[in-house]
Amino acid sequence: MRGTEYRIQAINKSGKPVQRVIYASSFFGAREKASEFAKSLGLTKISIRKKKNFSYRVRRGNNIIDGVQSAYSKSEVVAALKQLGFEVRFVRRHFDIQFEAPANELVSFIGTSARLLEQKMPYHEILQIMSGNVRNKQLKGAIRAIIKDLKEGTDSREAFIRQSKVFGKETALMLGIASKSGDMKSIFESVAHFVERQADFKKGLASSLILPAVTSLSLVGAIAFYVLFLLPEMVKLLGPMAAELPPLTTTTLEISEIIKENLLLLTLLFFAVLGGFYAWLTTSAGQFFFDKLIVRVPYIGRILQNTSVEMYCRVLGIMYTSSQENIDAIQHAAEASRNRFLEKQIRSIAIPAMLKYGTEFAKAMEMTRFFPEMALSRFRTAAETGDVKGTALQLADYYELENRYAMKNLISVIEVSISLIIMVAMVFLTFLSSETASIKIEGIP
């Protein structure tokens, strides 16, 4: 998928303006590509503009016309409309916000389409039926947009990819490829299972993180209230009468004063680090290194690695057909894995090795340094038997089952860890409170 369109404008070494169009998934990605482009050609004074949608209302004679036009600026739209002889009433930004359709709606749409395909119903009729029966507005609009694009002669794969915000990138890609294949029913059924599996993983991950997040916030709030407000106020009241303060109370008060004096600075620093980290993650280099390192985190990293392997194998099993299309299938499967390290290793190492040196599939996968030994062993067997498609689907089912058990164990580990953290926090607060209560008051025996 190409992404959003950006226009680069710069000045070359001869002082002449240079213009180029690029595609990127974010502004940071576009800036990174623009920097590489400028560095290779020695360009200066680089500016980047994102292509946006503008809604307009114009008049010609007695006719009022409303529409939407893509451009890099409002002035470009106004100039183009005036050049066509229209009287411009207004031009303003058009915000067409799309959200991904719920997983149950997608599964219902894809599964029903598969059953109708089994009855030999033409696909365009299926889309017409589904556009009138789906309940989700985003999905309904996406299906109608696909129907419109197909009537205008747009390639079916491109028509689905244009609606990737609603279907999801991987789902839209696989549905688009399925619509051009000779076995749409089987692929649609596999895609429905794929979407359902993704939803289960997200749900399991969210349920695992909600409890730690709520508990952590509660603990931080309780400790912050006691340390920053309650304890200083208690000591302040006892100040003139209090003898020497206990060591833990003294240390806590010193930390409390430092935090209160630098609260604004610490808050700004926290959000600056958080914003910088997020900005780094939006770059291709940031995504690559984060995905490379996250799989090394004990236990959680293994779950994420196995999930990426499962998604890779699931998509590979769905799309793997003839030898002519295998490279595309491997590349698309890498994109669907949601791990940028694996995707880059497949694109820059595995695929070039297969194309240039005729490296076997299993050996090429081993060169990525990502797959577990069990998966590589099965790939070697598949290369010998010629059943890569079946083996990939078997591996996907295996890792799906393993991850379900791993997620249950992860939830148990998180619950135990949170209990230990709560216990430590309560011990700290109890000890601090008892120490504070034991402060000796001058003049009282």
C-alpha positions in Angstrom: 0.0 0.0 0.0 1.4 3.4 -1.0 0.3 5.5 1.9 -0.4 9.3 1.9 0.9 11.5 -0.9 3.4 14.2 -0.1 5.1 16.8 -2.4 8.7 17.7 -1.9 10.0 21.0 -3.1 13.6 22.0 -3.0 16.5 23.8 -4.7 19.2 21.9 -6.5 22.9 22.8 -6.8 22.2 25.0 -9.9 19.7 27.0 -8.0 16.7 25.6 -9.9 13.6 24.4 -8.1 13.0 20.6 -7.9 9.7 18.9 -7.2 8.9 15.3 -6.5 5.9 13.3 -5.2 6.5 10.6 -2.5 4.2 8.3 -0.5 4.6 7.7 3.2 2.5 6.4 6.1 3.2 9.5 8.3 4.8 12.9 8.2 7.9 11.7 10.0 8.2 8.9 7.4 7.8 11.5 4.6 10.5 13.7 6.2 12.8 10.7 6.4 12.4 9.9 2.7 12.7 13.6 1.8 16.0 13.8 3.7 17.4 10.7 1.8 16.2 12.2 -1.5 17.8 15.5 -0.7 21.1 14.0 0.4 21.4 11.9 -2.7 21.0 14.9 -5.0 22.5 17.6 -2.8 19.3 19.6 -2.5 18.6 22.5 -0.1 15.6 24.5 1.2 13.4 21.4 1.4 9.7 21.8 2.1 7.2 19.0 2.5 3.4 19.3 1.9 0.8 16.7 2.5 -2.0 16.2 0.0 -5.3 16.9 1.7 -9.0 16.8 0.8 -10.9 20.1 0.4 -14.7 20.4 0.1 -16.0 23.2 -2.1 -19.2 24.9 -3.3 -19.2 26.6 -6.7 -21.8 28.3 -8.9 -22.1 28.3 -12.7 -25.2 30.1 -13.9 -28.1 28.9 -11.7 -26.5 25.6 -10.7 -24.9 25.1 -7.3 -22.3 22.3 -7.3 -20.7 20.8 -4.2 -17.7 18.5 -4.3 -14.4 17.3 -2.8 -11.0 17.8 -4.4 -7.5 16.6 -3.3 -4.8 19.2 -3.4 -1.7 20.4 -1.5 -3.3 23.8 -0.5 -6.6 25.7 -0.5 -5.3 28.2 -3.0 -4.6 25.4 -5.6 -8.3 24.4 -5.4 -9.5 27.9 -5.7 -7.3 28.6 -8.7 -8.3 25.4 -10.5 -12.0 26.1 -10.0 -11.7 29.7 -11.2 -9.8 28.5 -14.3 -12.7 26.2 -15.1 -15.1 29.2 -15.0 -16.8 28.6 -11.7 -17.8 31.2 -9.2 -16.3 30.0 -5.9 -18.6 30.2 -2.9 -16.2 28.5 -0.4 -13.3 26.1 -0.2 -12.4 24.5 3.2 -10.7 21.4 4.6 -12.7 18.2 4.3 -12.2 15.8 7.2 -13.3 12.3 6.2 -12.5 10.4 9.4 -12.7 6.7 9.1 -12.4 4.1 11.8 -11.7 0.4 11.5 -14.9 -1.6 11.5 -15.6 -3.9 14.5 -14.0 -7.4 14.2 -17.4 -9.1 14.5 -18.8 -7.0 11.6 -15.9 -7.9 9.4 -16.1 -11.6 10.3 -19.8 -11.6 9.5 -19.3 -9.8 6.2 -16.4 -12.0 5.1 -18.0 -15.3 6.3 -21.4 -14.5 4.7 -19.6 -13.6 1.4 -17.8 -16.9 1.5 -21.1 -18.8 1.9 -22.7 -16.9 -0.9 -19.7 -17.6 -3.1 -20.2 -21.3 -2.4 -23.6 -20.9 -4.0 -21.9 -19.6 -7.2 -23.4 -16.1 -6.8 -21.5 -13.4 -8.8 -19.3 -11.3 -6.5 -20.7 -7.9 -7.6 -24.1 -9.1 -6.5 -22.8 -10.3 -3.2 -21.3 -6.8 -2.6 -24.7 -5.2 -3.5 -26.5 -7.5 -1.0 -24.0 -6.9 1.8 -23.9 -3.1 1.3 -27.6 -3.1 2.2 -27.4 -5.5 5.1 -24.3 -4.6 7.1 -25.1 -2.5 10.2 -21.8 -0.7 10.7 -21.8 2.7 8.9 -18.1 2.7 8.2 -18.2 -0.8 6.7 -21.4 0.0 4.7 -19.7 3.1 3.2 -16.5 1.2 2.4 -18.5 -1.5 0.5 -20.3 1.1 -1.5 -17.1 2.8 -2.3 -15.7 -0.5 -3.5 -18.7 -1.1 -5.7 -18.3 2.4 -7.2 -14.6 1.9 -7.8 -15.2 -1.5 -9.5 -17.9 0.1 -11.8 -15.4 2.7 -12.8 -12.9 0.0 -13.8 -10.6 0.2 -10.8 -8.6 -3.0 -10.1 -10.3 -5.0 -7.4 -7.1 -5.2 -5.3 -6.7 -1.5 -5.4 -10.4 -0.9 -4.6 -10.0 -2.9 -1.4 -6.7 -1.3 -0.4 -8.3 2.1 -0.7 -10.6 1.1 2.2 -7.8 -0.3 4.4 -8.7 2.2 7.2 -12.0 0.4 7.5 -11.0 -3.2 6.8 -7.4 -3.0 8.2 -4.3 -3.1 6.0 -3.7 -6.9 6.0 -7.4 -7.8 5.6 -8.0 -5.3 2.8 -4.9 -6.6 1.0 -6.0 -10.3 1.3 -9.6 -9.6 0.3 -8.3 -7.7 -2.8 -6.0 -10.6 -3.8 -8.8 -13.1 -3.1 -11.2 -11.2 -5.5 -8.7 -11.8 -8.3 -8.0 -15.5 -7.4 -9.7 -18.6 -8.6 -10.5 -19.8 -5.1 -12.3 -16.9 -3.5 -14.4 -19.0 -1.1 -11.4 -20.7 0.6 -9.4 -17.5 0.9 -12.4 -15.6 2.3 -12.9 -18.3 5.0 -9.3 -18.1 5.9 -9.4 -14.3 6.1 -12.4 -14.5 8.4 -10.5 -16.8 10.7 -7.5 -14.4 10.5 -9.6 -11.4 11.4 -11.2 -13.3 14.3 -7.8 -14.4 15.6 -6.4 -10.9 15.5 -9.4 -9.6 17.5 -8.9 -12.4 20.1 -5.2 -11.4 20.4 -6.1 -7.7 20.9 -8.8 -8.5 23.4 -6.5 -10.8 25.4 -3.7 -8.2 25.3 -6.0 -5.5 26.4 -7.5 -7.6 29.3 -3.9 -8.3 30.4 -3.0 -4.6 30.5 -6.1 -3.1 32.0 -5.6 -4.4 35.5 -1.9 -3.4 35.7 -2.7 0.1 34.4 -5.5 0.8 36.8 -3.6 -0.7 39.8 -0.4 1.2 38.9 -2.3 4.5 38.6 -4.1 3.9 41.9 -0.8 3.1 43.7 1.0 6.1 42.2 -1.9 8.3 43.2 -2.0 7.0 46.8 1.8 7.2 47.3 1.9 10.7 45.7 -0.9 12.0 47.9 0.7 10.7 51.1 4.3 11.7 50.2 3.6 15.1 48.6 0.7 16.3 50.7 -0.3 14.4 53.8 3.2 13.6 55.3 4.5 17.2 54.9 1.3 18.6 56.5 1.6 16.2 59.5 5.3 17.1 60.0 4.5 20.8 59.6 1.9 20.6 62.4 4.4 18.8 64.6 7.4 20.9 63.6 7.9 23.1 66.6 7.4 20.2 69.0 9.1 17.4 67.1 12.4 16.1 68.1 14.8 14.4 65.6 12.8 12.9 62.6 13.3 9.2 61.7 15.6 8.5 58.7 12.9 7.2 56.3 10.6 10.1 57.1 13.5 12.6 56.6 14.5 11.0 53.2 10.9 11.0 52.1 10.4 14.7 53.0 13.6 15.6 51.1 12.3 13.7 48.0 8.9 15.4 48.4 10.5 18.9 48.5 12.6 18.2 45.4 9.5 16.9 43.5 7.3 19.9 44.5 10.0 22.4 43.6 10.6 20.9 40.2 7.1 19.6 39.5 6.6 21.7 36.3 10.0 20.8 35.0 9.5 17.1 35.7 6.1 17.1 34.1 7.4 18.8 30.9 10.4 16.4 30.9 8.1 13.4 31.2 5.8 14.5 28.3 8.9 15.5 26.2 10.4 12.1 26.6 7.0 10.5 25.9 6.5 12.6 22.8 10.0 12.0 21.6 9.6 8.3 22.0 6.3 8.4 20.1 7.9 10.5 17.3 10.8 8.0 17.1 8.3 5.1 16.8 6.6 6.7 13.8 9.9 6.6 11.9 10.8 3.5 9.9 14.1 3.2 11.9 12.3 3.5 15.2 9.7 0.8 14.3 12.6 -1.4 13.0 14.7 -1.2 16.2 11.6 -1.4 18.5 10.3 -4.5 16.9 13.8 -6.0 16.9 14.3 -5.4 20.6 10.7 -6.1 21.9 10.9 -9.8 21.0 13.9 -10.1 23.3 11.9 -9.1 26.4 11.5 -12.2 28.6 8.2 -14.1 28.1 6.3 -11.1 26.6 8.8 -11.0 23.7 8.2 -14.7 23.0 4.5 -14.1 22.8 4.9 -11.2 20.4 7.4 -13.2 18.3 5.1 -16.2 18.1 2.2 -13.9 17.2 4.2 -12.4 14.3 5.2 -15.9 13.2 1.5 -17.0 13.4 0.3 -14.1 11.3 3.1 -14.5 8.8 2.3 -18.2 8.4 -1.5 -17.6 8.3 -1.2 -15.1 5.5 1.5 -17.1 3.7 -0.8 -20.2 3.8 -3.7 -18.1 2.5 -1.8 -16.5 -0.4 0.8 -19.2 -1.4 -0.1 -20.5 -4.8 2.1 -21.0 -7.8 5.8 -20.4 -8.0 5.3 -17.2 -10.0 3.3 -15.6 -7.1 5.3 -17.0 -4.2 7.6 -14.0 -3.8 4.6 -11.6 -3.6 3.0 -14.0 -1.1 6.1 -14.1 1.1 6.4 -10.3 1.0 2.7 -9.7 1.8 3.0 -12.2 4.7 5.9 -10.3 6.1 3.9 -7.1 5.9 1.0 -8.8 7.8 3.3 -10.0 10.6 3.2 -6.5 12.1 6.9 -6.8 12.9 9.0 -4.3 10.9 12.2 -6.1 11.7 10.9 -9.3 10.2 9.4 -7.4 7.2 12.8 -5.7 6.5 14.7 -8.9 6.9 12.4 -10.7 4.4 12.6 -7.8 1.9 16.4 -7.1 2.2 17.8 -10.6 2.9 15.4 -13.5 2.3 13.8 -12.4 -1.0 17.0 -11.2 -2.7 18.7 -14.4 -1.7 15.9 -16.5 -3.3 15.8 -14.4 -6.4 19.6 -13.8 -6.9 21.1 -17.0 -5.6 18.2 -19.5 -5.8 18.3 -20.0 -2.0 15.7 -22.5 -0.7 12.7 -21.1 1.1 13.7 -22.7 4.5 17.3 -21.4 4.3 16.1 -17.9 3.3 13.7 -17.8 6.3 16.6 -18.9 8.5 18.7 -16.0 7.2 16.2 -13.6 8.7 17.2 -14.6 12.3 13.7 -14.3 13.5 11.9 -17.6 13.2 12.0 -20.2 16.1 13.9 -23.5 15.3 10.7 -25.5 15.3 9.2 -23.3 12.5 12.4 -23.5 10.5 12.5 -27.3 10.9 8.9 -27.5 9.5 9.8 -25.2 6.6 12.7 -27.5 5.7 10.4 -30.5 5.7 7.9 -28.5 3.6 10.6 -27.7 1.0 11.3 -31.4 0.6 7.6 -32.4 0.3 6.5 -29.3 -1.7 3.7 -28.6 0.7 4.6 -25.1 1.9 1.0 -23.9 1.9 -0.3 -26.7 4.2 2.8 -26.5 6.5 2.3 -22.7 6.9 -1.3 -23.2 7.9 -0.4 -25.9 10.3 2.3 -23.7 11.9 -0.3 -20.9 12.2 -2.7 -23.2 14.0 0.1 -24.4 16.3 1.3 -20.9 17.3 -2.3 -19.8 17.7 -3.0 -22.6 20.2 0.4 -21.9 22.0 -0.3 -18.2 22.3 -3.7 -18.8 23.8 -2.2 -20.8 26.6 0.7 -18.3 26.9 -1.7 -15.3 27.2 -3.6 -17.1 30.0 -0.3 -17.7 31.8 0.7 -14.1 31.2 -2.5 -12.8 32.8 -1.7 -15.0 35.8 1.9 -13.8 36.0 0.7 -10.1 35.8 -1.8 -10.7 38.5 0.8 -12.2 40.8 3.3 -9.3 40.0 0.6 -6.7 40.7 -0.1 -8.4 44.0 3.6 -8.2 44.9 3.8 -4.6 43.9 0.7 -3.8 46.0 2.2 -5.6 49.0 5.5 -3.7 48.7 3.7 -0.4 48.4 1.5 -1.2 51.4 4.5 -2.2 53.5 6.2 1.0 52.5 3.2 3.2 53.5 2.6 1.2 56.7 6.3 1.4 57.8 6.4 5.2 56.9 3.1 5.8 58.8 4.3 3.8 61.9 7.6 5.7 61.8 5.8 9.0 61.6 3.6 8.0 64.5 6.7 7.2 66.6 8.1 10.7 66.3 9.1 11.9 69.8 7.4 15.2 70.9 9.6 17.5 73.1 8.2 18.0 76.5 6.1 14.8 76.4 7.7 11.7 78.2 
